[in-house]
Amino acid sequence: MIALLALGACTTACAGNELGTARKDGAMRVRVVIDGQALTATLDDSPAARDFASLLPLDLTLSDYASTEKVGDLPRRLSIDAAPRSYKPSSGDITYYAPWGNLAIFYRDFRDSDGLVRLGAFDGGIDALRRAGAFAARFERAE
């Protein structure tokens, strides 16, 4: 009987730990590590964001595009089911550009763009992204 109670408690606790990166609203916290500096972000509760989360952990090379965003090639295209046709990004937004199949992280506000799908946003500062040249970034679930 005690063993069954302990197993039940462990099952509940273990499930809570496994889902520790998800919030009650379904959004997920992630960590982006750039040159040893960790930034936190929250992914939306959407099919595209869940599909992106299924790729984690993920190592990408980010490079600058149009002095507005950092872009990186994903290993595969993401599902954009139920996604709006366009999105107007703000600084700190993590997005997916469906026509090219790449990740786009905005460090400046930008205009409404067809094929851009919001995945989430950084929780705080994004200074680590504001650097010249290409650099490595690791995306992983936050504990």
N, C-alpha and C positions, 0 to 999 in steps of 0.2 A: 504494500500500500504506500509506504513512504517512497519507494523507488518510483512508483507511478506519479505521485505528487511532484517529486523532484524532476521527473521527465517532463511533466506538464509545465512546470515553472521554467525549465530550461528552454522548452519549445517556444513559449511566449517571449522570453527574454531574447533568445537567439533571433527570432523573427523581428523583434524590435531593433536589434543591432543591425541585422541585414538591411532593414529598411531605414536605417538611421539617416540616410542621405535624402530621403523623401520627406516633404512637408505634408501636412494634413490635406492641403488643397491639391496634392499630386505633383507639385513642382519639386525639382531635385536640385540640391546644392552640389556644385562642382568646384574643383580647385584647378587653377591654371598656373603652372610653374614655369617661370621664365628666368633663366640664369640664377637659379636658387631662390628667387623671390616668388612667393605664393600669393595669388589673387583669388578671391572667391567670387562666384557667380551663382545665380539661380536660373535654372532652365525652366521654361514654361511647361505647363501641363498640356501639351499638344502632340499630335502624332509625329510631327517633324522633330520636335525636341526629344521625344522618347526614342525615336529612331537614332538620333545623334547620340543619345546616352548609351544606346546599345553598343556603340563603337568604343566606349571607354574601357580601359585607359587607351589614350591615343597620343602619339607623338607626331607633331606637324612642324613643318618649316613655314613660318609666317613671313611675308614680305609686304612692302608698302604698295598700295594702289591709289593713285590719284590724290596723294597727300591727305587722305580722308579715312582710309580703312587699312587694316591688315588682313591679308587673304592667305589661305592655305588650301591645298588640294586634299580632299577627303578620299579615303580608299574606295568609296562607292557612293552612288547617288542616294539621297535621303527620300523618304516618302513625303510627299507634300499634300496628301489627302486632307481635305477640309481646310486647307490653307487659303487665306485671302489671296487675291490676284496680285496685289502689290503691298508695299509697306514703306513707311517714311521713318528711317532710322534716326536715332539720337545717339550722341556720344555714350559709349559704354554698352551698346547693344551688340549681342551675338546673333548673327543671322546666317542664313543659307541662301546662296544665290543659285537658284534652280537651273537657269539656262547654262551655266558653266559647271555646276555641281561642286562648288567650292564653299568653304567657310569664309565669312566676311565679318570682321570685328571692327566696328566703327569707333574711331577716336575723335571724330567731328560729326556734327549733325549733317544730314544729307537730305536730298529731295526724295519724294515718293518714287519708288522704282518698281516696275513690273518684274515679277519673278523673284523678288526678295521676300524671304520668309523669316520672321523673328523666331529665334530659338530660346532667347533669354537675355539676361543683362548682368553686368558685373554689379556686385553689391557695394563697392566702394571705388576708390581711386584706380586709375588705369595707367599711371605714369610709366610702368614697366613696358607698356606697349609703344610708348612714344620714343622710338629709337630708329636710327637709320639702318638700312641694310636688312638682309634676311637674318632670322634668328629662330632657334628651336623653342618650342612651347609644348609642354606636356599637359594634357587634359585628363583629369581623373575625378572619380567620385569623391566628394568630401566626406569625412567621417563625422 
